[in-house]
């Protein structure tokens, strides 16, 4: 059984390997209809279980980005290399919000990966404490109530200019719940952080994104 990857440090070289793997996984699946095999040269650190999300952003003629797909695993249920392969394929063909990505489209799509830490439940005597405990740019959120759950990555509130309260409200909406559900004692709120690597342009240089 693979070990959980809890406090792993990732270098830019690691990010380049993983982003390239994500892109190759998409191209391979769109071409052959099957998952790509794990690369022979996969470093040992990528064999440890880790949560990860793959995000696809499409560039228009003005270089403006729009979401084209985002799928991942919040919890460390697969080795990182396998999670990347699975999530990349699903971001391209399995995100119910979008049609299936085509091979020609990939020339205009920027690939981004977010490697997640283990989510930790936030605790407080009063819901107002969440407003002090959550930090924009550091934390991603998972909100759960009953069978409903929703997740937003750490970069999302930065992209939209949200404050903590708005971040909580939108995560509730993502879960299909009322925007004020984060105030309900029966609601569970978890936070996590992420390391983000992305292409600067489609199939271009890979950089680590600072948020």
Secondary structure per residue as TSV (DSSP state, phi and psi in degrees):
chain	resnum	aa	ss	phi	psi
A	1	X	-	360.0	137.2
A	2	X	-	-70.4	148.9
A	3	X	-	-84.3	151.2
A	4	X	B	-74.4	137.5
A	5	X	-	-95.1	95.1
A	6	X	S	-97.8	-40.9
A	7	X	S	-130.6	38.8
A	8	X	-	-76.8	136.3
A	9	X	-	-91.2	136.9
A	10	X	-	-119.5	133.8
A	11	X	-	-95.2	170.7
A	12	X	H	-62.1	-36.5
A	13	X	H	-61.0	-40.4
A	14	X	H	-60.4	-46.4
A	15	X	H	-61.0	-39.2
A	16	X	H	-62.9	-42.1
A	17	X	H	-62.3	-46.2
A	18	X	H	-73.8	-38.6
A	19	X	H	-66.7	-41.7
A	20	X	H	-61.9	-40.3
A	21	X	H	-62.2	-42.6
A	22	X	H	-61.0	-46.7
A	23	X	H	-63.1	-46.4
A	24	X	H	-62.2	-34.8
A	25	X	H	-63.1	-41.2
A	26	X	H	-67.1	-48.9
A	27	X	H	-60.2	-42.5
A	28	X	H	-63.3	-45.0
A	29	X	H	-67.0	-41.9
A	30	X	H	-65.8	-27.8
A	31	X	H	-84.6	-44.1
A	32	X	H	-113.1	-9.7
A	33	X	S	71.0	24.8
A	34	X	S	-145.6	158.5
A	35	X	-	-71.0	143.8
A	36	X	-	-70.0	151.1
A	37	X	-	-78.1	152.9
A	38	X	-	-60.5	130.4
A	39	X	-	-58.9	140.2
A	40	X	T	-61.3	-35.3
A	41	X	T	-87.2	18.3
A	42	X	-	-60.7	123.1
A	43	X	-	-63.7	152.3
A	44	X	G	-58.8	-34.2
A	45	X	G	-63.2	-24.1
A	46	X	G	-84.8	-0.5
A	47	X	G	-93.1	-1.8
A	48	X	S	-87.8	144.4
A	49	X	B	-64.0	137.3
A	50	X	-	-157.9	144.6
A	51	X	E	-75.8	147.5
A	52	X	E	-159.4	149.8
A	53	X	E	-125.3	143.5
A	54	X	E	-113.0	126.2
A	55	X	E	-117.5	134.6
A	56	X	E	-112.9	125.4
A	57	X	E	-120.1	129.9
A	58	X	E	-96.5	135.3
A	59	X	E	-95.7	133.8
A	60	X	-	-93.2	-171.8
A	61	X	T	-63.3	-24.2
A	62	X	T	-93.8	10.3
A	63	X	-	66.4	19.3
A	64	X	-	-81.5	135.8
A	65	X	E	-93.9	141.0
A	66	X	E	-136.8	142.2
A	67	X	E	-61.2	134.2
A	68	X	E	-121.0	-9.4
A	69	X	E	166.5	143.0
A	70	X	E	-155.8	116.2
A	71	X	E	-141.3	147.7
A	72	X	E	-170.2	-168.5
A	73	X	E	-124.0	108.9
A	74	X	S	-63.7	-31.6
A	75	X	S	-108.7	155.7
A	76	X	-	-78.3	77.4
A	77	X	-	-101.8	-13.1
A	78	X	S	-133.9	154.2
A	79	X	B	-55.1	143.9
A	80	X	H	-53.5	-42.3
A	81	X	H	-63.1	-39.0
A	82	X	H	-72.2	-39.9
A	83	X	H	-61.7	-39.0
A	84	X	H	-62.5	-47.7
A	85	X	H	-60.2	-46.8
A	86	X	H	-67.2	-45.8
A	87	X	H	-68.7	-37.6
A	88	X	H	-62.5	-46.4
A	89	X	H	-60.2	-45.6
A	90	X	H	-68.0	-35.3
A	91	X	H	-62.1	-32.8
A	92	X	H	-82.9	-35.0
A	93	X	H	-126.0	-5.4
A	94	X	T	-122.8	5.2
A	95	X	-	-81.7	114.2
A	96	X	T	-65.4	-11.8
A	97	X	T	-80.4	-14.4
A	98	X	S	-135.6	155.9
A	99	X	-	-70.0	165.3
A	100	X	-	-62.7	136.1
A	101	X	-	-67.9	144.0
A	102	X	-	-104.9	159.4
A	103	X	T	-58.9	-46.0
A	104	X	G	-58.7	-33.5
A	105	X	G	-61.8	-30.3
A	106	X	G	-61.1	-18.3
A	107	X	G	-69.9	-16.1
A	108	X	G	-118.6	13.3
A	109	X	E	-112.5	131.3
A	110	X	E	-94.7	130.1
A	111	X	E	-97.6	133.0
A	112	X	E	-133.3	140.1
A	113	X	E	-124.0	145.0
A	114	X	E	-126.0	113.7
A	115	X	E	-89.8	125.8
A	116	X	E	-101.1	149.2
A	117	X	-	-83.8	168.1
A	118	X	-	-65.1	125.2
A	119	X	-	-60.4	141.6
A	120	X	E	-124.2	134.1
A	121	X	E	-71.1	134.6
A	122	X	-	-85.6	137.1
A	123	X	-	-124.1	148.0
A	124	X	-	-168.7	151.7
A	125	X	S	-74.8	-23.5
A	126	X	S	-139.9	143.3
A	127	X	G	-60.6	-23.6
A	128	X	G	-65.2	-21.4
A	129	X	G	-64.3	-27.6
A	130	X	H	-60.3	-32.1
A	131	X	H	-65.6	-26.3
A	132	X	H	-91.1	-29.6
A	133	X	H	-80.3	-28.5
A	134	X	-	-89.2	132.5
A	135	X	-	-117.7	122.7
A	136	X	T	-65.6	133.5
A	137	X	T	94.3	-16.8
A	138	X	T	-109.3	-43.0
A	139	X	-	-103.8	139.6
A	140	X	E	-100.2	163.2
A	141	X	E	-129.2	145.1
A	142	X	E	-125.7	127.3
A	143	X	E	-117.3	131.3
A	144	X	E	-130.5	139.0
A	145	X	E	-152.0	118.2
A	146	X	T	61.8	-129.7
A	147	X	T	-89.8	-2.2
A	148	X	E	-92.9	141.8
A	149	X	E	-154.1	152.4
A	150	X	E	-147.8	149.4
A	151	X	E	-133.4	138.2
A	152	X	E	-131.0	135.9
A	153	X	-	-75.1	160.3
A	154	X	H	-58.3	-30.0
A	155	X	H	-78.2	-16.3
A	156	X	H	-62.8	-49.3
A	157	X	H	-64.9	-27.1
A	158	X	H	-66.5	-46.6
A	159	X	H	-60.5	-34.6
A	160	X	H	-101.7	-4.2
A	161	X	T	71.8	33.0
A	162	X	-	-85.0	151.1
A	163	X	-	-90.8	-177.5
A	164	X	H	-62.2	-43.5
A	165	X	H	-61.7	-44.0
A	166	X	H	-65.6	-36.7
A	167	X	H	-61.3	-45.7
A	168	X	H	-62.1	-43.8
A	169	X	H	-63.6	-42.8
A	170	X	H	-70.7	-31.3
A	171	X	H	-68.7	-36.9
A	172	X	H	-60.2	-46.5
A	173	X	H	-60.9	-38.2
A	174	X	H	-62.0	-31.0
A	175	X	T	-81.2	-2.8
A	176	X	T	78.1	24.9
A	177	X	S	-115.4	161.8
A	178	X	-	-58.1	148.8
A	179	X	T	-63.6	-22.2
A	180	X	T	-95.4	12.1
A	181	X	G	-62.9	-21.1
A	182	X	G	-65.3	-16.6
A	183	X	G	-84.7	-12.0
A	184	X	S	-77.9	126.9
A	185	X	T	-58.7	-21.8
A	186	X	T	-82.1	-5.4
A	187	X	-	-89.5	134.0
A	188	X	E	-100.0	130.9
A	189	X	E	-119.4	126.3
A	190	X	E	-120.4	146.9
A	191	X	E	-121.9	155.3
A	192	X	E	-152.0	164.7
A	193	X	-	-116.9	170.4
A	194	X	E	-147.5	149.3
A	195	X	E	-105.7	124.5
A	196	X	E	-112.5	128.8
A	197	X	E	-124.1	140.0
A	198	X	E	-152.2	159.2
A	199	X	E	-76.1	140.1
A	200	X	S	-72.2	-30.2
A	201	X	S	-148.4	164.2
A	202	X	T	-52.7	123.4
A	203	X	T	57.6	29.5
A	204	X	-	-105.0	-159.9
A	205	X	-	-60.0	137.3
A	206	X	E	-97.0	131.9
A	207	X	E	-129.0	160.9
A	208	X	E	-90.9	127.7
A	209	X	E	-87.5	128.2
A	210	X	-	-97.8	127.7
A	211	X	-	-122.9	360.0
